[in-house]
């Protein structure tokens, strides 16, 4: 069989998949998160197809996690996500590993009683004092997650005076000699309420991942209890499994 014969018998790629490839190249890859795709009507005219065909191509991109739709508001690029491994790493380390720049907005720093859940996790009585730090974490200035950390006040005196816009683990290690060595973590699917969604710049009731973590130092003592709420369209979990 000649090359021309083989080409003639090769299956023709479906039109909607051809459009998907074209959209991926021209309107998705390399575009900042939140970049709007042209309206379906315009794309249908450009490609000379029906809007149903265009919609199917966009469905494919959405299924691949590359775009998202807002009802009545268009289609937008998702942008690169941050892959979170199940190693004990800080947010700053995760973001830098993706070639992006981490930053934080400190929302609140306060002292108060630990309460039942935090006290139990940090091996404190409910009335023992903890420092609670609330931050909005960002990558290249884009909101990624909301973080609430509680630390035993006796372990980190004066931490309120530190620059908390960077890595908390770096402060714990550098100033207080507390080296995070391991953590116990539970990850759950959730949805964002209106306040959380507004801070993370997504529509209300968007999907999210919530990680509840207790970190321990090299001596085995608990040093941090944290609840972090990640945008599901910007964060993924990566881990390896093996069969014993």
Secondary structure, 3 states (H helix, E strand, C coil): CCHHHHHHHCCCCCHHHHHHHHHHHHHHCCCCCCCECCCHHHHHHHHCCCHHHHHHHHHHHHHCCCEEEECCCEEEECCCCEEEECCCCCHHHHHHHCCCCEEEEEEEEEEEECHHHHHHHCCCCCCCEEEEEEEEEEECCEEEEEEEEEEECCCCCCHHHCCCCCCHHHHHHHHHCCCEEEEEEEEEEEECCHHHHHHHCCCCCCEEEEEEEEEEECCCCEEEEEEEEEECCCEEEECCCCCC
